Amino acid sequence: MEKNGSIFIKLGQHLSSMTYLLRKTWQPPEWTSTFVPLQDKCPKSSIKDIDRMLREDMGSTISDLFSEFDEEPIGTGSLTRFALTNIKLFFPEYPMDWLSEEMELSLPVELNFVEEAKNICKVRAHFQHIQNTALVVPRVIWARKRILVLEYLRGFRIDDLSSLDRAGISREEVSASLAHIFNEMIFGQNAPLHCDPHHGNLAVRPNTSRYQPNFDIILYDHGLYRDIPVETRRSYAKLWLAVLDGDEQRMRTYASQVAGITDEQFPLFASAITGRDFIALRQSVSTARSDDEKQHIATAMANGMLPQLVQLLANVPRIILLILKTNDLTRRLDESLQTTNGPERTFLIMAQYCSRTLYEEEREIVRQNGGVFKAYNLIKIAHALLSFYKTKFRLMMYELYLRFSQISHTG
C-alpha cells in the first residue's frame, strides 16, 4: 500500500457508488470539479459504514490502511429500474424500459470493482502495444468487489481551455489524440471499448518528456466496457466509410446490416449517428456544423423527432447503442475543445481506422481462400491495402498542412 503518495479509491454499496480522493496534503480543484457535472445527489454512507465495510472486506480499518482519508465523497450515484420504467407511465411516447434493461445488466458489473480492475488491466495491456498514443490509465493497486484503489493521476478537464492554453497544449492535438484512442477502441482488433467517455472521466496533463504530443490523456472510471463482435465492428466500419464517401446507397445497406434500419428509418438513424442534419449529411459530414443546421436540428427535435428517435433506439442492438453513446460523448468532448480547424481531421482519422478494419477483413478472407498466390486474392488484398494507405496518406498530408499553417501563423 502506498501510504506516502496520493491514491484514488472507489467504494460501492448496493446500487450506489462513492468516489473518494485519498490525499496526503492537497486536493486539486481540477480533480474535484471533474465530478461536478455528474449531479450526484444520492445519500452517502456514513464513515462508520465505510470503516465497517473495509474491516469486512480487508480485515483492516481506515486508519490501518490510509494516512489520511477525506470523509467527503467526490460523488455518489444511483440508478434503478423503477425510475426508468416509470417514465413510460407519464411519457408513453418515450419507451425507456430498454434502457433500464441495459442498466440492469451493466450496473452489477460496474459496481463489482474486481471487474472494473480487469477492464483496467485489459485496456492497459491493449494500448501498451499501440505506438505514439497519449492514453494513460491509472494502474490498479488493489481491488475487492466493493473497494477499488488506484494510482492517483491528475490533470485538467478537457474543457478547461484556459489551463490547456497556459500549459502550451494544442487543442487540435488533444482532439486528434481523442480520435485515435476511441477509434482504436471501436475498430481495433480485440480492443475493449470504454462506453462512458464523458468530461468527468477524462483529464489532460502536460508531458514534457516528449515533443509530440506534449501531453497525456488520462482515462478514469472503467466500469462500463464492452467487447464488440468482429462482424459488428466490420459492418460499422463499412457504414462509416460510406458516410465519409457520401454514398447514400451503401449507407442504407450497412445501416440495415449493423442495426436493422429500414429505408424509412434511415434518415433519422443517419442523423443520430453523425449528429448532423440529413440534408447537410448528404453534402459532406466533415464540414463544421453551421448555426442554421444546429437550429434546424433543435427545431426538428421540438417538433416530434425526439419520440421517433427514442422509438428507433428501442429496437437497435444494445452493442450499437453503446457504440453510438460513445461516439456522441466523444463528439461532445471534441466540440468542447473549440478547435479552429473543424472536424475534417477527426473524420480522416476515423477513415484510417475503418480502412484498416476492411484491410484486416480482406487478409482473413484471402487466408481462408488459398492465400495471395491466387491472382484474384492478390488483387483483392492489394486493393484493400491501397485504400488503407491512400487514407493514411490523405491524413498525413492534411496534418502536414496544419503544421505548416501553424508555423506560418506563429512566424
C-alpha positions as CSV (number, residue, x, y, z in Angstrom):
1,M,0.0,0.0,0.0
2,E,1.4,3.4,-0.9
3,K,0.9,5.5,2.2
4,N,3.3,8.2,1.1
5,G,1.5,9.2,-2.1
6,S,-1.9,10.2,-3.2
7,I,-4.3,7.5,-4.3
8,F,-7.8,7.2,-5.6
9,I,-10.4,4.9,-4.0
10,K,-13.9,3.9,-5.1
11,L,-16.3,2.3,-2.7
12,G,-19.6,0.7,-3.6
13,Q,-22.6,-0.4,-1.7
14,H,-25.8,-1.9,-3.2
15,L,-26.8,0.3,-6.2
16,S,-24.9,3.3,-5.3
17,S,-21.2,4.1,-5.6
18,M,-19.0,6.7,-4.0
19,T,-15.7,8.1,-5.2
20,Y,-13.1,9.3,-2.7
21,L,-9.8,11.1,-3.1
22,L,-7.3,10.0,-0.6
23,R,-4.6,12.6,-0.4
24,K,-1.5,13.4,1.6
25,T,-1.7,17.2,1.7
26,W,-3.5,18.6,-1.3
27,Q,-6.8,18.1,-3.2
28,P,-6.6,19.9,-6.5
29,P,-9.7,21.7,-7.8
30,E,-9.0,20.3,-11.3
31,W,-10.0,16.9,-10.0
32,T,-12.9,17.8,-7.7
33,S,-14.5,20.0,-10.4
34,T,-14.4,17.0,-12.8
35,F,-17.3,15.4,-11.0
36,V,-19.5,18.5,-10.7
37,P,-21.5,17.7,-13.9
38,L,-22.5,14.3,-12.6
39,Q,-25.0,15.9,-10.3
40,D,-24.6,13.2,-7.6
41,K,-27.5,13.7,-5.2
42,C,-27.8,10.3,-3.6
43,P,-27.4,9.8,0.2
44,K,-23.9,9.0,1.2
45,S,-22.9,6.2,3.6
46,S,-21.5,7.2,6.9
47,I,-17.8,7.0,7.7
48,K,-18.7,4.2,10.2
49,D,-20.4,2.2,7.4
50,I,-17.3,2.6,5.3
51,D,-15.0,1.6,8.1
52,R,-17.1,-1.5,8.7
53,M,-17.0,-2.4,5.0
54,L,-13.2,-2.1,5.0
55,R,-13.0,-4.4,8.0
56,E,-15.3,-6.9,6.4
57,D,-13.6,-6.9,3.0
58,M,-10.0,-6.1,4.0
59,G,-9.7,-7.1,7.7
60,S,-8.4,-3.5,8.4
61,T,-9.7,-0.2,9.4
62,I,-9.4,3.2,7.5
63,S,-6.6,4.3,9.8
64,D,-4.8,1.0,9.3
65,L,-4.8,1.4,5.5
66,F,-4.5,5.2,4.9
67,S,-2.6,8.1,6.3
68,E,-5.4,10.5,5.5
69,F,-9.0,9.9,4.4
70,D,-11.2,12.7,3.1
71,E,-14.6,11.8,4.6
72,E,-16.5,13.9,1.9
73,P,-17.0,11.9,-1.3
74,I,-16.5,13.5,-4.6
75,G,-19.8,12.0,-5.7
76,T,-22.4,9.3,-5.1
77,G,-24.7,7.9,-7.7
78,S,-27.7,5.5,-8.1
79,L,-29.9,4.5,-11.0
80,T,-32.7,1.9,-10.7
81,R,-35.1,0.2,-13.0
82,F,-38.0,1.7,-11.2
83,A,-37.1,5.3,-12.2
84,L,-36.7,4.5,-15.8
85,T,-39.6,2.2,-16.4
86,N,-42.0,4.7,-14.7
87,I,-41.0,7.4,-17.1
88,K,-43.2,5.4,-19.5
89,L,-46.2,5.9,-17.3
90,F,-46.0,9.7,-17.6
91,F,-44.4,9.9,-21.1
92,P,-45.7,6.9,-23.1
93,E,-44.1,8.2,-26.3
94,Y,-40.7,7.7,-24.7
95,P,-40.3,3.9,-24.1
96,M,-37.2,3.9,-21.8
97,D,-37.6,0.4,-20.4
98,W,-35.0,-0.8,-22.9
99,L,-32.5,1.5,-21.2
100,S,-33.4,0.1,-17.8
101,E,-32.8,-3.4,-19.1
102,E,-29.3,-2.4,-20.3
103,M,-28.6,-0.7,-17.0
104,E,-29.8,-3.8,-15.1
105,L,-27.2,-5.8,-17.0
106,S,-24.5,-3.1,-16.6
107,L,-24.8,-1.9,-13.1
108,P,-23.9,-5.2,-11.3
109,V,-20.8,-5.3,-13.4
110,E,-20.0,-1.6,-12.9
111,L,-20.3,-1.9,-9.2
112,N,-18.2,-5.0,-8.9
113,F,-14.8,-3.3,-8.8
114,V,-13.0,-6.6,-9.3
115,E,-14.5,-6.5,-12.8
116,E,-13.5,-2.8,-13.2
117,A,-9.9,-3.8,-12.3
118,K,-10.0,-6.4,-15.0
119,N,-11.1,-3.8,-17.5
120,I,-8.3,-1.5,-16.5
121,C,-5.7,-4.3,-16.9
122,K,-7.2,-5.2,-20.3
123,V,-7.2,-1.7,-21.7
124,R,-3.7,-1.0,-20.3
125,A,-2.4,-4.2,-22.0
126,H,-4.1,-3.4,-25.3
127,F,-2.7,0.1,-25.6
128,Q,0.7,-0.9,-24.4
129,H,1.3,-2.2,-27.9
130,I,-0.1,0.9,-29.6
131,Q,2.6,3.3,-30.6
132,N,2.5,7.1,-30.1
133,T,-0.7,7.1,-28.1
134,A,-1.3,9.7,-25.5
135,L,-3.6,7.4,-23.4
136,V,-2.7,6.9,-19.7
137,V,-4.8,4.6,-17.5
138,P,-4.2,4.6,-13.7
139,R,-2.8,1.3,-12.5
140,V,-4.7,-0.9,-10.0
141,I,-3.2,-1.0,-6.5
142,W,-5.7,-3.5,-5.2
143,A,-9.3,-4.4,-5.7
144,R,-12.2,-6.1,-4.0
145,K,-15.8,-6.4,-5.0
146,R,-16.7,-3.2,-3.2
147,I,-13.4,-1.5,-3.0
148,L,-11.0,-0.3,-5.7
149,V,-7.8,1.6,-5.0
150,L,-6.0,3.1,-8.0
151,E,-2.9,5.1,-8.8
152,Y,-3.8,8.8,-8.4
153,L,-3.3,10.7,-11.7
154,R,-4.5,14.3,-12.0
155,G,-4.9,16.7,-14.9
156,F,-7.0,19.4,-16.4
157,R,-10.6,18.9,-17.6
158,I,-10.7,18.6,-21.4
159,D,-13.0,21.7,-21.5
160,D,-10.7,23.7,-19.2
161,L,-9.4,25.6,-22.2
162,S,-7.5,28.3,-20.3
163,S,-5.4,25.7,-18.4
164,L,-4.7,23.8,-21.7
165,D,-3.6,27.1,-23.3
166,R,-1.4,28.1,-20.4
167,A,0.3,24.7,-20.5
168,G,1.1,25.1,-24.2
169,I,-1.1,22.1,-25.1
170,S,-2.7,22.3,-28.5
171,R,-6.4,21.8,-28.5
172,E,-6.2,20.4,-32.1
173,E,-3.7,17.7,-30.9
174,V,-5.9,16.8,-28.0
175,S,-8.8,16.4,-30.4
176,A,-6.7,14.2,-32.7
177,S,-5.5,12.1,-29.8
178,L,-9.0,11.5,-28.6
179,A,-10.0,10.4,-32.1
180,H,-7.1,8.0,-32.2
181,I,-7.8,6.5,-28.8
182,F,-11.6,5.9,-29.3
183,N,-11.4,4.8,-32.9
184,E,-8.8,2.2,-31.8
185,M,-11.3,1.1,-29.1
186,I,-14.1,0.8,-31.6
187,F,-12.2,-0.6,-34.6
188,G,-9.1,-2.2,-33.2
189,Q,-8.8,-6.0,-33.2
190,N,-9.9,-7.4,-29.8
191,A,-9.9,-3.8,-28.4
192,P,-12.0,-3.1,-25.3
193,L,-14.5,-0.2,-25.6
194,H,-14.8,2.3,-22.8
195,C,-18.5,3.2,-23.1
196,D,-18.7,6.3,-20.8
197,P,-16.1,8.9,-22.0
198,H,-17.8,12.0,-20.7
199,H,-15.9,15.0,-19.4
200,G,-15.8,13.7,-15.8
201,N,-14.0,10.6,-16.9
202,L,-11.0,12.2,-18.8
203,A,-8.3,14.6,-18.0
204,V,-5.3,16.1,-19.8
205,R,-1.9,16.6,-18.1
206,P,1.3,18.0,-19.6
207,N,4.1,15.6,-20.5
208,T,7.3,17.4,-21.3
209,S,9.3,14.1,-21.7
210,R,8.2,14.0,-25.4
211,Y,7.7,16.6,-28.1
212,Q,4.6,15.2,-29.8
213,P,2.2,15.0,-28.2
214,N,3.4,17.0,-25.2
215,F,0.5,15.8,-23.0
216,D,-1.2,12.6,-21.7
217,I,-4.9,11.9,-21.8
218,I,-5.9,10.2,-18.6
219,L,-9.0,7.9,-18.7
220,Y,-10.9,7.2,-15.5
221,D,-13.9,5.1,-14.5
222,H,-13.6,1.7,-16.3
223,G,-16.8,0.1,-15.1
224,L,-18.7,0.2,-18.3
225,Y,-16.9,-1.7,-21.1
226,R,-18.0,-3.9,-24.0
227,D,-16.3,-6.1,-26.5
228,I,-17.5,-5.5,-30.0
229,P,-18.2,-8.6,-32.1
230,V,-15.9,-8.8,-35.1
231,E,-18.7,-8.7,-37.7
232,T,-20.3,-5.8,-36.0
233,R,-17.0,-3.9,-36.0
234,R,-16.5,-4.6,-39.7
235,S,-20.0,-3.6,-40.7
236,Y,-19.8,-0.5,-38.6
237,A,-16.5,0.4,-40.4
238,K,-18.2,0.0,-43.8
239,L,-21.1,2.1,-42.7
240,W,-18.8,5.0,-41.7
241,L,-16.7,4.7,-44.9
242,A,-20.0,5.0,-46.8
243,V,-20.9,8.1,-44.7
244,L,-17.5,9.7,-45.3
245,D,-17.8,8.9,-49.0
246,G,-21.2,10.4,-49.2
247,D,-22.6,7.1,-50.7
248,E,-26.2,7.0,-49.5
249,Q,-27.0,3.6,-51.0
250,R,-24.0,2.0,-49.2
251,M,-25.0,3.9,-46.1
252,R,-28.5,2.4,-46.2
253,T,-27.1,-1.1,-46.9
254,Y,-24.8,-1.1,-43.9
255,A,-27.3,0.7,-41.6
256,S,-29.6,-2.3,-42.2
257,Q,-26.7,-4.7,-41.6
258,V,-25.5,-3.1,-38.5
259,A,-28.7,-2.1,-36.8
260,G,-31.7,-3.5,-38.8
261,I,-32.6,0.0,-40.0
262,T,-35.3,0.2,-42.7
263,D,-35.2,2.7,-45.6
264,E,-37.9,4.7,-43.8
265,Q,-35.9,4.9,-40.6
266,F,-32.6,5.6,-42.3
267,P,-32.6,9.5,-42.5
268,L,-33.3,9.7,-38.7
269,F,-30.7,7.0,-38.0
270,A,-28.1,8.7,-40.2
271,S,-28.7,12.0,-38.3
272,A,-28.4,10.2,-35.0
273,I,-25.0,8.6,-35.6
274,T,-23.4,11.7,-37.1
275,G,-25.1,14.4,-35.2
276,R,-25.8,16.1,-38.5
277,D,-28.9,17.2,-40.3
278,F,-29.7,14.7,-43.1
279,I,-29.6,17.4,-45.8
280,A,-26.1,18.5,-44.7
281,L,-25.0,14.9,-44.3
282,R,-25.7,14.3,-48.0
283,Q,-23.3,17.1,-48.9
284,S,-20.4,16.4,-46.5
285,V,-20.1,15.2,-43.0
286,S,-16.6,16.6,-42.5
287,T,-17.6,20.2,-42.6
288,A,-18.3,22.1,-39.4
289,R,-22.0,22.4,-38.3
290,S,-23.4,25.9,-39.1
291,D,-25.7,27.8,-36.6
292,D,-28.5,27.3,-39.1
293,E,-28.0,23.5,-39.1
294,K,-27.9,23.4,-35.3
295,Q,-31.1,25.4,-35.1
296,H,-32.8,23.1,-37.7
297,I,-32.0,20.1,-35.6
298,A,-33.2,21.7,-32.4
299,T,-36.5,22.7,-34.1
300,A,-36.9,19.2,-35.5
301,M,-36.5,17.7,-32.0
302,A,-39.1,20.1,-30.6
303,N,-41.5,19.2,-33.4
304,G,-41.6,15.5,-32.8
305,M,-38.3,14.0,-33.9
306,L,-37.3,13.1,-30.3
307,P,-40.1,10.5,-29.7
308,Q,-39.3,9.0,-33.1
309,L,-35.6,8.7,-32.2
310,V,-36.4,7.0,-28.8
311,Q,-38.7,4.6,-30.6
312,L,-35.9,3.8,-33.1
313,L,-33.3,3.3,-30.5
314,A,-35.6,0.9,-28.6
315,N,-35.1,-1.6,-31.4
316,V,-31.4,-1.1,-32.1
317,P,-29.0,-3.8,-30.9
318,R,-27.6,-2.9,-27.4
319,I,-24.0,-3.0,-28.5
320,I,-24.8,-0.5,-31.3
321,L,-26.5,1.7,-28.7
322,L,-23.3,1.7,-26.6
323,I,-21.1,2.5,-29.6
324,L,-23.5,5.3,-30.6
325,K,-23.3,6.6,-27.0
326,T,-19.5,6.5,-27.1
327,N,-19.5,8.4,-30.4
328,D,-21.9,11.0,-29.2
329,L,-19.9,11.6,-26.0
330,T,-16.5,11.8,-27.8
331,R,-18.2,14.2,-30.3
332,R,-19.2,16.4,-27.4
333,L,-15.6,16.2,-26.0
334,D,-14.3,17.4,-29.3
335,E,-16.8,20.2,-29.6
336,S,-15.9,21.4,-26.1
337,L,-12.2,21.9,-27.3
338,Q,-13.4,24.6,-29.7
339,T,-10.7,23.9,-32.2
340,T,-10.4,26.2,-35.2
341,N,-9.9,23.6,-37.9
342,G,-13.3,21.9,-37.9
343,P,-14.0,18.1,-37.8
344,E,-12.1,17.2,-41.1
345,R,-9.1,15.8,-39.3
346,T,-11.0,13.7,-36.9
347,F,-13.0,12.2,-39.7
348,L,-9.8,11.4,-41.6
349,I,-8.5,9.6,-38.5
350,M,-11.7,7.6,-38.4
351,A,-11.5,6.8,-42.1
352,Q,-7.9,5.4,-41.5
353,Y,-9.2,3.1,-38.8
354,C,-12.2,2.0,-40.8
355,S,-9.9,1.3,-43.9
356,R,-7.6,-0.7,-41.7
357,T,-10.5,-2.8,-40.5
358,L,-11.5,-3.6,-44.0
359,Y,-7.9,-4.5,-44.9
360,E,-7.7,-6.9,-42.0
361,E,-11.0,-8.5,-43.1
362,E,-9.7,-9.0,-46.6
363,R,-6.5,-10.5,-45.2
364,E,-8.6,-13.0,-43.3
365,I,-10.7,-13.9,-46.3
366,V,-7.6,-14.3,-48.5
367,R,-6.0,-16.7,-46.0
368,Q,-9.2,-18.8,-45.9
369,N,-9.4,-18.9,-49.7
370,G,-5.9,-20.1,-50.8
371,G,-3.7,-17.1,-49.9
372,V,-2.1,-14.4,-52.1
373,F,-0.8,-16.9,-54.6
374,K,-4.2,-16.9,-56.3
375,A,-4.4,-14.0,-58.7
376,Y,-7.9,-12.9,-57.6
377,N,-6.9,-12.9,-54.0
378,L,-3.8,-10.9,-54.7
379,I,-5.9,-8.2,-56.5
380,K,-8.4,-8.1,-53.6
381,I,-5.7,-7.7,-50.9
382,A,-3.8,-5.2,-53.0
383,H,-7.0,-3.1,-53.4
384,A,-7.7,-3.1,-49.7
385,L,-4.1,-2.2,-48.8
386,L,-4.1,0.6,-51.4
387,S,-7.3,2.0,-49.9
388,F,-5.8,1.9,-46.4
389,Y,-2.6,3.7,-47.4
390,K,-4.5,6.2,-49.5
391,T,-6.5,7.2,-46.5
392,K,-3.4,7.3,-44.4
393,F,-1.6,9.4,-46.9
394,R,-4.5,11.9,-47.0
395,L,-4.4,12.2,-43.2
396,M,-0.6,12.7,-43.3
397,M,-0.8,15.4,-45.9
398,Y,-3.6,17.2,-44.0
399,E,-1.6,17.1,-40.8
400,L,1.4,18.5,-42.6
401,Y,-0.8,21.3,-44.0
402,L,-2.0,22.1,-40.5
403,R,1.6,22.0,-39.1
404,F,2.9,24.4,-41.8
405,S,-0.1,26.7,-41.3
406,Q,0.6,26.8,-37.6
407,I,4.2,27.7,-38.2
408,S,3.3,30.4,-40.7
409,H,0.8,31.8,-38.3
410,T,3.2,31.9,-35.3
411,G,6.0,33.2,-37.6
